Amino acid sequence: MLRIGLAAIAILLLASSSCGDSDGPPAGTAFTPENDAPTAPVTPVTPVPKPGAVPEAARAITQTTTLGRIVRRAGESPQAIMTRQITGASCTDGLMTIATSGEAIYAPLACSSFWDPNTTELFVGEKASISLEATSTRFRIFIETLPGAQAEFTVAGIWVE
C-alpha cells in the first residue's frame, strides 16, 4: 500500500514538472513582473523654513509622531486611546492650522488643498488620532476621527505648539 502511494506521488510530481509553470508566461515570451519595474531614485526632502505665522514656541517635527490612536475591531465600537478633540481647523495664506485639545499643528499647504466648510464639519468637534509623519522622503499629516472620517495632507514641514 505504501509503495502504491509513493508511486502515485512520483507520477504526479513528474507530470507537473513536465507541464511547465501554469503561472508563468508561455514559452518564448518575455515576462517582467510589475514589482520589478525600475524605480527612480528617491530624493530626500528638507522642511521649508518655519513660516512667520507659526508661533516661536512651536517645535519642528523631525520624526514620526502619533497623537492618540483609534482601535477598530469587527463587531465592536471603535476604541479611542489618548485621542485629541479637534477644536478648530483653518488654512490662511498657505499655512494650515489644526487646533486640538492638546496642541496646535502648523504646516505649509496650498489652501486650495485644504478642507472646504462641509468637510471641516466632519472633523471639528470630533475625537481624532493624528499621525505626524516626518521621514527622509516626505512630511505627511494623517487624521482619523472616531466616527471614521479620514484626511491626509502631504506638506512641506510640520510644527507643533
Secondary structure, 3 states (H helix, E strand, C coil): CHHHHHHHHHHHHHHHHHHCCCCCCCCCCCCCCHHHCCCCCCCCCCCCCCCCCCCCCCEECCCCEEECEEECCCCCCCEEECCEEEEEEEEECCEEEEEECCCEEEEECCHHHCCCHHHHHHHCCCEEEEEEEECCCCEEEEEEECCCCEEEEEECCCEEC
